Amino acid sequence: MSSIDYFSLSGIPYIMIAWLGIWLIRPLATFFHELGHSLVACFLTSGEVSLRVGRPGGKLFRLSKNFTIELSPRNGQEGLTTFSVKGLGKYKTFLILVGGPFSTLFIVLHSGYLLFYQSHGLWVELFLISWFCCHSLTFLRSVIPMRLKPTESFPKGPPSDGLQIYTQCFSKKKESGGN
């Protein structure tokens, strides 16, 4: 660990750098979260799987016959994984839904270990702080059962993974929409 006292006046510039890092890393955190959903969906479904980060209309990459990634620099916190639910049972749908939070939690635990149990230089430490905080916030945002901030694609707000899992497990009415 560096010798910076983050909770003093001299630590304020470093906290501001970490905040900037969180803002810059948000699209990556969203990408890795959605990649967790997408990889599980690729294994459990036979139809097309699509991952999007940012607003619709970004750069499209076709990685395979059934897997596409769309990346847009606008609104990097917005992410969506779409897949066909036709013929998909509740168990497989559940696994796909938990794929995102699980991948995010793995990154949180790994970066937390590197941050709290390893010694690093100042700039590596600041990056790890931003990385850890950004993924922690992404994890919390995904597991709390709630509607997220409305977007163009979801005017009422997209359901979080936690809300979709809750709806699937405890409600007879099926929640519509992607992740």
C-alpha positions in Angstrom: 0.0 0.0 0.0 1.1 3.5 -0.7 1.6 6.0 2.2 -1.2 8.3 1.1 -3.7 9.2 3.8 -6.8 9.3 1.7 -8.8 10.7 4.5 -6.8 13.9 4.9 -6.6 17.1 3.0 -3.6 15.8 1.0 -5.6 12.8 0.0 -8.3 14.8 -1.8 -6.5 14.9 -5.2 -6.1 11.1 -5.1 -9.7 10.6 -4.3 -10.6 12.8 -7.2 -8.4 10.7 -9.5 -10.1 7.6 -8.2 -13.5 9.1 -9.0 -12.3 9.9 -12.5 -11.1 6.3 -12.8 -14.6 5.1 -11.8 -16.2 7.2 -14.5 -13.7 6.0 -17.1 -14.0 2.3 -16.1 -17.8 2.2 -16.1 -18.1 0.9 -19.7 -15.6 -1.8 -19.0 -17.5 -2.9 -15.8 -20.7 -3.0 -17.8 -18.9 -5.0 -20.6 -17.6 -7.7 -18.2 -20.9 -7.9 -16.4 -22.8 -8.4 -19.7 -20.1 -10.8 -20.9 -21.0 -13.0 -17.9 -24.6 -13.2 -19.1 -23.6 -13.7 -22.7 -21.1 -16.5 -22.2 -23.6 -18.5 -20.2 -26.3 -17.8 -22.8 -24.0 -19.0 -25.6 -23.5 -22.3 -23.8 -27.2 -22.8 -22.8 -29.0 -21.5 -25.9 -28.8 -22.3 -29.6 -30.1 -19.0 -30.9 -28.4 -15.7 -31.4 -26.9 -14.0 -28.3 -26.2 -10.2 -28.5 -24.3 -8.1 -26.0 -24.6 -4.3 -26.0 -22.8 -1.7 -24.0 -24.0 1.9 -24.4 -26.8 3.3 -26.4 -28.1 1.4 -29.5 -26.4 2.2 -32.7 -22.8 1.6 -31.8 -20.0 -0.3 -33.5 -21.1 -3.9 -34.2 -18.7 -6.9 -33.9 -19.8 -10.4 -35.0 -17.6 -12.8 -33.0 -19.3 -16.0 -34.3 -22.4 -17.1 -36.2 -24.5 -16.7 -33.0 -22.7 -14.0 -31.0 -22.5 -10.3 -31.6 -21.2 -7.4 -29.5 -22.3 -3.8 -30.0 -20.2 -1.0 -28.3 -21.2 2.6 -28.1 -19.2 5.4 -26.3 -22.5 7.0 -25.2 -23.9 6.0 -21.8 -21.4 3.3 -20.9 -23.4 2.3 -17.8 -26.2 1.0 -20.0 -25.8 -2.7 -20.9 -28.0 -5.4 -22.4 -27.7 -9.0 -23.2 -30.4 -10.5 -25.4 -31.0 -14.1 -26.2 -33.9 -16.3 -27.2 -36.0 -17.6 -24.3 -37.9 -19.9 -26.5 -37.7 -23.5 -25.1 -35.5 -22.3 -22.3 -36.5 -23.6 -18.9 -36.5 -21.6 -15.6 -33.2 -23.2 -14.5 -31.3 -22.2 -17.6 -32.8 -18.7 -17.6 -31.8 -18.4 -13.9 -28.2 -19.4 -14.7 -28.0 -16.8 -17.5 -29.4 -14.1 -15.2 -26.9 -14.9 -12.4 -24.0 -15.1 -14.9 -23.6 -11.3 -14.9 -23.6 -10.7 -11.1 -21.3 -13.8 -10.7 -18.7 -12.5 -13.1 -18.9 -9.0 -11.5 -18.5 -10.5 -8.0 -15.5 -12.6 -9.2 -13.8 -9.3 -10.4 -14.7 -7.6 -7.1 -13.2 -10.4 -5.0 -10.1 -10.6 -7.2 -9.4 -6.9 -7.3 -10.2 -6.6 -3.6 -7.5 -9.3 -2.9 -5.0 -7.4 -5.1 -5.9 -4.1 -3.4 -6.0 -5.1 0.2 -3.5 -8.0 0.4 -0.8 -7.0 -2.1 1.6 -4.0 -2.2 1.5 -1.7 -5.3 2.8 1.6 -6.4 0.6 4.6 -6.2 -0.8 4.6 -9.7 -1.6 0.9 -9.7 -3.3 1.3 -6.3 -5.4 4.2 -7.7 -6.4 2.1 -10.7 -7.3 -0.8 -8.4 -9.4 1.4 -6.2 -11.3 2.6 -9.2 -11.6 -0.9 -10.6 -12.8 -2.3 -7.3 -15.3 0.5 -6.6 -16.7 0.5 -10.1 -17.3 -3.3 -10.1 -18.7 -3.2 -6.6 -21.2 -0.6 -7.6 -22.1 -2.6 -10.7 -22.6 -5.7 -8.6 -24.9 -3.9 -6.1 -26.8 -2.2 -8.9 -27.4 -5.6 -10.5 -28.5 -7.7 -7.5 -30.8 -5.3 -5.7 -34.3 -6.0 -7.0 -35.4 -2.7 -8.6 -36.0 -0.9 -11.8 -33.0 1.0 -13.0 -32.8 4.5 -14.5 -35.0 4.8 -17.6 -33.3 4.6 -21.0 -34.4 4.9 -24.6 -34.8 1.2 -24.8 -36.6 0.9 -21.5 -38.7 4.0 -20.8 -40.0 2.6 -17.5 -36.5 1.6 -16.5 -34.9 -1.8 -17.2 -35.3 -4.4 -14.5 -32.1 -5.3 -12.6 -30.9 -8.8 -12.6 -32.1 -9.1 -9.0 -35.6 -8.0 -10.0 -35.7 -10.5 -12.9 -34.5 -13.3 -10.7 -37.0 -12.4 -8.0 -39.8 -12.2 -10.6 -38.9 -15.5 -12.1 -38.6 -17.3 -8.7 -41.6 -15.7 -6.8 -44.1 -14.5 -9.4 -46.3 -16.3 -11.8 -46.3 -13.3 -14.1 -43.1 -13.2 -16.3 -41.0 -10.0 -16.4 -40.4 -8.9 -19.9 -37.2 -7.4 -21.2 -33.6 -8.2 -21.3 -31.0 -7.6 -18.7 
